[in-house]
């Protein structure tokens, strides 16, 4: 009987200790996101040379560097604003034969203003964009999720760990503050293709809508873009 009472007492003490530890951890505040202003170059889909990712021509966007990882996030997909901000996605430059089985890529549209979420995942390669030194360049995967006009969800991904044929983006720190912390960044393609154009290959996926389904591979597309970040 004593052993049983002792066992119950020990278990209760352990549970209490775990609860205290959990509460202590829960009280710790995560690092806050760092606000940055995003400007996406481009003067519309009719201009030459055409940038395949452009702004909605309504000025700069509000965005952040994530507090935990330091990755850049621009989210007009999940955040409502007035007016509702969008970005231009242009899919008129497919990579021939890049769909499954060597088929032609399938685009849901030629070009369209869409609600989108950008994330520059430099943390995947161990880089916190906030800690970059002025003048340095790193190579990172960019992922863009977006909905078309019918609400269908797609993803353009430049993560080489998932799709080895795609290209990483080039992220350059163009300036730093008085504490030597980077406060200006430029994001652009890292690859010059065989025709001499500077543009990245990205994989287009139609995002699965049901559990246990896989995303649908629609093939690869060339993307050109110039994105500037500043803090403040």
PyMOL commands that set and color helices and strands:
alter all, ss='L'
color gray80, all
select helices_A, chain A and resi 2-27+100-102+122-125+129-131
alter helices_A, ss='H'
color red, helices_A
select strands_A, chain A and resi 34-40+53-55+61-65+72-75+87-90+111-121+137-147+153-157+169-176+182-189+200-206+216-223+226-230
alter strands_A, ss='S'
color yellow, strands_A
deselect
rebuild
show_as cartoon
